[in-house]
Amino acid sequence: MPLEMPNLDDRTAEQIYLAARERIPLYVPEWTDYNESDPGIALLQLFAWLTESMLYQMNRVPERMYLKFLHLLNMELRPAEPATVHLTMTPAAGATAITSLPQRARVALPSAEGDEVIFETLTGLDVIPLPLAHVLVFDGVAFETWTPANTEGQSKWRPFGWTAQTGAALYLGFTPPTGPARPPRLFPQTMRWRVFRPPTKEATPPERAEGDLPPAVAPPVTLVWEYRPPGSARWQTLTTFSDETAAFTQEGYIEVEGPAEAAAFDVHDVADPHVWLRCRLVAGGYPVGRVPEIAFLRPNAVAAENLATVRDEILGDSDGEPDQSFTLRRRPVRRETLTLRVRLPDDSDPGDEWTRVDDFLASGRESRHYTLNPTAGVIRFGDGERGRIPPAGREIVATHYRYGGGRAGNVAAGDGALLASAAGIEAVRNERGAVGGRDEEPLEELKERAPAKLRSRNRAVSAEDYTELARQAGGVARAQAFGLMHPGHPDVAVPGAVTVIIVPDHDDNPPRPSPDLKRRVAQFLHPYRLLTTELYVDEPGYRPVSIAATIRADAYAAPGTVERAVDEALKKFLDPKKWVFGGDLYPTAFYNVILDVANVRAVDRLTVTVDGQSRDSLTDAVSLRRHELVYSAGHAIRVLPYEDR
């Protein structure tokens, strides 16, 4: 059985007060008024309350020891993680020069609460000054226009046609510069594009953990990017520097050499000459089932993360006393980014760089060490015995650190703004919502996680080991491992097989993990598995549930408000992030869910539909297989006024 932490003293304020009052006749026999209006009784109650507060602090001593033991075992709270997003820059109308956006350029994106969330670009970006005006696909026989689909990004299309045969090409037409002021270069030396795949709405194959495989294996095709120089009718090849998309089969960036000059000419039925680039399939072919489909393609794309950089922040002056502390103005702090110096106030020398440590246990008198609480942003120095004291009068300067992170960074798609305006950029857009932002791990979660980590000892044997490790992979909201389960035969016990079911940390309905997330989790789990274990990472089997109900509500209640409240309650009840894996669904439970909504008085009619089929009996449970979850598939609620009979 588990060991329970004992309370060192579990008396309450009332018990302490009563014990003290019982001693009054012994010590002060002339005190006979025990009413609460008596000042002496009021003082007894006050001191009893203060004593209870002190006992509470004393009972937390074992918890402090518990946390210290976790620290000695190198187990810390997981820090806040920053969200990442992919931004596209729209060139300003009439731009005549390439705009260079530096690395760490700041962009403000609006959150759902109306606040601005700061992101910084991970790399620099040279923006193509010409707007992309047309997208055509040549399938080897005929042209087809995909400009509206690429602009709206709400559907999927094939960049090399339906069969993607040799000779097929993707044509990208740019509006040529007008007027006498012609830019010195039409395209930057490196063009960066991002391919966006359609959202994952259908189930994707499971991923097997087989080692540190490359992110994706490109199909056996050869693609070349080409342009036409001025005065020439022949296409010239451009160098492809990198292709994360594996020939357009997955999301990612493509970096291609940009031509300094290019001809404007007519293609297909596009009005007016345009400057055209094309990506052509010159050899090989896509395997069956891997012909690329994309949602849209964007030039001038760059990745950004929800962190901001601070430089040369003066925290204060040392007073020469032990155990000094200083607080950074911005937090939470990304601890590995902090650089701290102690220097003379007149800035006559750069000063000495001090080293961050987890604690002062191994520090000596001359050790230039400090500790950092990244959540509170508090920097603490030693006492002179364990860690050197900064000399009195010296200035404490954070020369560099980055701050940010958390779930607040998971902003939705929308327009943003550069905090430092750039003349050649008209707009910034977040094409897809930011993902990956996570708050710092709560203390209670660490205390729950610690025993499982100690049991696993950095290897996975039991299903609980795989479950706990998968939750640490990042981007995973829920995980559940099933022993003896093969994704191809979920209802048959397969010796040596383990399948880890993951639910991603996003708000899609239902939340399906992308192939990339499955691959990353499989690679994360691979070093921990036993050599003979056949390990797979898969998604849940989702069962759609919809409700049609006629309900009675108070006559004074607004029907629309009641309808929305009932719909929200049903979605919350059917949330796949909270439903127990394989937990049976009892249709009669929906009566309680609906009746618990404010102002709802009765349910006249209830129809439950599962997997598109209406349930004839509401008393029979819907059985789910062990890897299945339910989700809300839309509800039809009719609200009528309640009438007393």
N, C-alpha and C positions, 0 to 999 in steps of 0.2 A: 504494500500500500504506500501511497506517497507520503512524504514527511510534511507535516503541517508546521508552519512557523508559529511558535507560541507567543502570546502576548506577555510581556514582562510584567505588566500590571493592567488588569482589565476593568478597574473600577471606574464608574461613571461619576459625573459631578454630583448627581443626586445622592449616590451612595456615600461619597466623601462628606457631603453636607450633613446627612443623617448621622454618620458616625461621629462627626464633630459635635453636633447638637446633643447627642447622648452623653457626652463628657462634660457638659455644662454643669450639672449638679455636683460633679466631683470636684471641679476646679473653682467654680463661681456659684456657690449655692444660693446667693442672694439674687441671682439673675433668674427671674421667673416668667418674663414676657417672651414667649417664643413665637409671637405673631410675625408675619413677614414685614409688617410696618415698623418693627423694632430695628434701629440702626445696627445693632450688633448682629442680628440675624441676617440683615442685608450684607454685612461684611463677610459673614460665614459663607453665604451663597457666592459672593464674588470670588473669595479665595478658593472655594471648591471648583469653580469654573476654571480659574487660572491653573489649578493643580491638574485638572483633567487635560488641559492643553499641553502641559509639560509631560504628562504621561504619554500622550499621543506622540510627541516628538521622541520620547525614549523608546517607544515601541517601533519606531522607524529605524532604529539602529541596526536590527537584523537585515532590513531591506538595503541599507547602505552597504553592509558587509556583503550581501548577495551581489550587488552591483559591482563592488570592488573585485569580488572573485571572478565575475564575468570579464572585467577589464584585464585581470591577470591571465585569463584564458584567451585573450585577444578577441573578445566578442564585444563589438560596439554597436550602438544604434546606427542603422543604415541612414546615411545622410539624405537630404532632399536631392532629388534628381531633376535636372532641367529638361523642359520639353524641347523638342526639335521641330522645325517647320521648314518648308521649302517655298521661297519667295521668288516672284517674278517681277522684273523691272520693266516698265513701259517707257520707251524713249519719248522725250518731249517733242511735240509737233514742230517740224522745221529744224530739228537738231542737225548741226553740220559737223559735229566732231564726236569722237568716241569718248564717253564718260567713264572714268575709272573709279570704281567704288572700292575703297580700301578694305582690308580685313578688319573685323571688329566694328564695321559700320553699324550704327544703332538704328533700329526700326521699332516704332511703337505700334502695337496691335491692340485693338479693343477687346476687352473681356466681356463675358455675359453680364457682369455687374456694372459695366460702363466705365471701368477703370482702364488705364493704359498699361499694357504689359510690355516690358522692354526685352527685345531680342538683339543679338549681335551676330553678324554674318561670320561664318567659319572661315571663309576664304575671301580673297579679293575677286572682283568681277569687272571685266571690260564690257560695257553695254553696247550692243549693236545699235547705231543711231537710226537705222531704217526700220519702219514698222512692218511686221509680217502681215501681209494682206491676203494671201491665197494659199490654200493647201490642196494639192491635186495628187491623185494616185493613178499611176499608169500600170496596169496589170499585165502588160506585154501585148495587149491587143487594142485597148481603148483607155481614154482618160475618164476619171470620175472625180467630181468636186466634193471635197470634205471640209470646206472652209467653215460652214455653220456648225458642223458637229465638233470640229476642233475648237472653235471659239466658245461654244456653250459648255462643252465638256460633260454633257449629261448622258451620252450614249457611247457605244464602242464601235470602232471601225478598224479595218485592217490596212496598215500602211503600205503593204505590197500586194494588195488585192486578195481575192478570196483564196486562191491557190498558191500565191507567192512563188511564181516560177521565175526561172532565170530571165533577166531582162526587165523585170518589174522594177518600178522606181517610185519614190516619194519625192514630189516636187514642192518646193517652198518658194513662194514669190514675195519679194520685198518691194515696197513702193520706192522708186528711185528718187534721188534728191532732185529738187527743183530750184530754179533761180541760178544766178551767177555764182553764188558762194557754194562751191562743191567741197565736201569734206576731203581732207588729205588721204584718208583711208575710208573705204566703205564698210569694212569689217575689221574687228580687232584681230590681233595675231592669234588669239585663241578664242573661239566661240564656245559657249557652254549652253547645252540644251538639257532639258529634263523631260523624260518620258513618264507620263502618268498612266498607270494601268486602271482599268475599271475597278470599282470597289468590290471586295470579296463578298458576294451575295450567295454564291453556291458553295457547296462543300468541296474542298480540295483534298488531294491524296495525302495520306499520312507520311511523315518523314521518319526515316530510320537513322538511328544514331550509329554512325560507322567511323567517327574520327573527325579530324579537322579538315573537312572537305572544303574546296573553294566555294564561294557563295552561290555560284551557279555555273553550270557547264554550258557554254554557248553551243547552239546547234551547228551542224556542219555546213555553214554558209559563209560566203565572202561578200561583205558589203563595202562599197566605196562611196565617199562623198566627192561631189564634182561641182565645178562651176565653168562658166564660159568667159574667157578674158575678152576685153574690148577688141573689136576688129577680127575676131576669130569665130568660126562656126563649129569648132571642135571643143568638146568638153575636156577639161583638165582635172586631174585627180588632186584632192586635198588630203593631207595627212590626218589620220585619226589618232589622236593622242591617247585617249582612253574611252572605254565603253563599259559602263556598269550594267547596261541593260541586257547583256548577252544577246545582242542582235535583236533588240526590241521585244524580247520575251519576258522581261520583268522591268519593274520601275528602277529608275536610276538616271545618272548623268552621263552625257556624251560630250567629250571635248574634241573639237575639230579645228584644224588650222583654218584661219580666216584669210580670204584673199584681199589684197590691198585694193584691187580694181576688179570690176566684173561688168560684163555687158548687160544692157537692158534689151530684152527682145520679147516677141510674142510666143506664147505657149497655149495650145488648145484654143478655147474660145474666150480666154480672159481678155477683157477690154484693156487697151493700152499696154505698152511694153513694161515689163517688170524685171527686176534683177532676180534671177533664179539660181537657187542651189538645189541639188538633188542628191538623194541617197539611193544607190542602185544595187540590186542583187545581181552579182556578176558570175557567181559559181555556187554550186551545191544546192541543197534544198532543205526545207524544214521538215522534220519528222511529222508523222500523223499526230494531230493533237497539239502541236507546238507552233502552228502558224500564228504569228504575233497579232494580238488585238490590243489596242490602246484606247484610252479615253481622250487624251489630248497630248500635244507636244508643245512645249514652251521654250522660246529662246530667252536668253538673259536671266537664267535661273541660278539661285544660290541658296545653300542651306544656312540656317541660322538657329541659334539656341538661346534659351531663356536665361542668359547670364549677361551681366553688365560689368564693365571693367572700371576700376577706380585706381588712380595713380597719385602718389605723393600726398597722401592724406596725413596731416599732422595730428597726432592723438593727444599730445600734451608733453609736459616736461617731467623728468624724473625728480622726485624729492629725496632720493637716496634712502628711503625707508624699505624694509623688507615687505615682500608679498604685495607689491604694487599691481594694480589692475587698470587697464585702459579699454575703452569700448569703441569699436569701429562704428561708423555712422550707418553703414549699409549692411544688411544681413538678410537671410542666412549666407554665410561665407563658404565658398568652395575652398576647403582647407589647403589643398595642395597648391593653390595659386597665390597664397599670401607670402610676400617678401617684406621683412621687417628690418629696419636699420635704426641704430642709436647714434646720433651725431650731435655736433655742436650747434647751438641755435643760430649762429651767424652763417651757417651753410658753407663754412670755409673748407670743410672736407666732407667726402661722401659718408663717412662714418663706418661703423662695423655692422656687417650683416649677422643677425642672430638666427639661431636654428630652432625650429618648432619641434617639440617633443610631446609625447602623450602624457608624461608625468615627470616629476623631478627625482624619481627613485634612483636613477643612475647618474644624476648630475652632481658635479663637484662645485667647489667655491668659485672657480674661474670659468665654469661652463656658461657660455653665452646662450642660454636656453630660455624658452618661454613656452607656455601652453596656450591653446586656443579652444574656446567653446564656439564652434561654428554657428550654432543656432542663435545664441545670444550675442555673438560677435565680441566676446570678452577675451582680452589678452592678459595673461598673468605672468609675472616674473617671480624669480626665486627669492629665498630669504637670506642669501649670503652663505648658507651652509649647503643647501641643495639648490644650486643655480645662482649665478652671479646677479647682484643688484645693479641696475643701470646707474652709472655715476650721477650724482646730484647735478641738476642744471642741464643735463643732456636732453635733447629732443627725441621723442619717440615718433618715428615716421613709418607708416605703411606705404612703401614705395610702389607696391602693386598688389591688387587682389581682385577677385571676381565674386560677384554675389548674385543670388537669384535662385530659381528652381521652385519646385512644388507643383501641386495640381492646378494652381491658378494660371500656370503657363499653358494649359491645354485649351487654347483659345480656338474658336470656330473659324471656318474659312471667311475671308472678307478682306476689305481694303485696309492698308496700313499707311504709315507715313515715316519718311526718313527724318530723324531728329536733326541731322545736319543736311540742309538742302543741297541738292546737286543740280546744276543748271540743266544737264541733259536728261534728267529723269523726271517724268511727269507723274507717275503713279507707282505704288508698290502694292502687290496683291499676294495674299496668302491663299493659294489655290485649294489647299486641303487643310483641315484642322490640324493644329499642333498635337503631337502625341509624345508620351514618355514622361511627362511631368509627374513627379511623385513627392509627397510630403515626407518629412523626416519620420522614421519609424517611431511609433509611440512606445513608451517604456514598457507597457504591458505586453505588447507584441514581442519585444525582445525577451522578456521573461518567459513567455510561452515558447519561443523559438529555441531558447538556449538548451533545454533538455534534449530536444530532438537532434540538435547539432552535435551534442556530446555523444548521443547514442550512435549517430551515423559515422562519426570519426572520419569524415571526408571520403566515405565510400557509401554506395547505395546497395543495400541488401533487401530490406523489406519494402513493401509498398509505401509505408509511411516515409521512408528515407527519400524515395523518388518524389513523393508529393511535396515534401518540405524543400528539397533542392530546386524543383521546378518553379516554386514561388519566388525563388531568389534570382531567377534568370533575367528579370526585367521585362516590363510590358505585359505581365501575366497577372490577371485579377484573381483567378482561381485555378487550382490544379488538383487533379485526383489521379492516382496511379492504381492500376488494376493488374494484379499478378495473374499469370496463366492466360492472358488475353492477347490475341492477335487481331489487329484491326480488320484483317480479311475474313476472320472467323470469330466474331465477337461473342458468340454464344457457345463456343467450344473451348474446353480447357486445353491450351497448348503449352506443354512443358517448356520452360526456359524463356517464354515470351512475357514481356511487360509492356503495357501501353499506358502512356501518360496522357490524360485528357486535359487540355488547357482551354481556358476562357480568357480572351484578351482584355486588356484594360482600356476599352473604348466603349462608346455608347451606341454602336450600331445595333439594330434589332433584326435577327439575333446577332450577338457578337461572335463573328467567325474569325479565327486567327488567319493571318495571311500566310502564304507558303514561306515567306522570308522569316516570319516569327517562329513557325514550326522548325525551320532549319536551325535558327539560332538557339532555340531551346534544346534541340537534339544535340547540337555541338556542345552546349553547356553541360549537358548531363553525361556525355560520353566518357569523360575521364573518371567518373564516379562509379560506373557500372562494372559488374563482374564480367570477366572475359567471356563467360559462356552465356551471358544474358542477351537475348535478342530484344532490343529496346526500340520502341516506336513512340512518336509524338503525334497525336491526332486531336481533332476537335470533337465536341460532343455531338451526339445525335439529337437534333432539335425537333421537338414536337409542337407544331403551332396550335394554339388554343384561342378560340374566339367565343364571345358571349353575346347573345341577343336576349335582352330582358326588357320587360315592361314593369316599371316600378311606380309606387305612389310616394309622393313627397308632400310636405306641409304646403298648404295653399299659399302661404306668404313667401315661400322660397322660390328663387328664380330658377326656372327649369334648366336653362343653359348652364348655370353654375353647378346645379346638382348633377347634371349629365357629365360635366367635366370632372367633377370630384369622384364620381363612380368610376369613370374611365381610368382616372389616375390610380384609384385604389386597386382596380383589377390589374393594371400594369405592374404595380408594386408587388402584388401577391404573386404574379407569374414571372417575376424577375429571375432570369437564368443565373445571375450572379449570386443569388441567395437560395435558389431551390436546391434541395438535397439531390445529389446524383442518384438516379434510379428511384427517387421517391414517388410513390404512387399518387395519382391525382384523384381526389374525391370530389365529384361534381357538386355534392351538397354543400361543400365548404364555401361555394360562391354566394350562397344565401347569407352567410355570416359576414362575408367581405362587403356585400352591398348594404346590408342593414346596419353595419357599423359606420357608414357615411352619415355625416350630419344632415338632418332634415329628412332622411329616408324613413318612411313608416312601414312600407310593405312591398313585397315582390309578387306581382300578379302572375308573371310568366317568365320562365327561364329556359333558354336553350343553350346547350354546351356543344360546341363543334371542335373536334380534335382531328387533326390530319385531314381537314376538309370534309369530314363526315359527322353528321349530327348524332349525338348519343341518344338512343331510344330510352334508356333508363338512367336516371340521375342517382340511383342508389348503388350502381355498380362502379367500382373503382377502375380507373384507367391505369393499367400496369405499364411501367417504364422499365426498359432494360437498364442494366447497371451503369452504362455510359451515357444515358439520355437525360436531357433536361427539357423543360417546357419554356415557351416564350409567348408573349402576348401578340396575337395576329390581328388585332383590330376588333372593336366591339360596337354593337348597335344598341344604344340605350334610349328607351322611350320613357319620358317622365310625364306622369299624370297627377293631378291634384288629389290629395288624400281626403276622403269624405268619411266622417263618422257615421256608423250605421246604428 
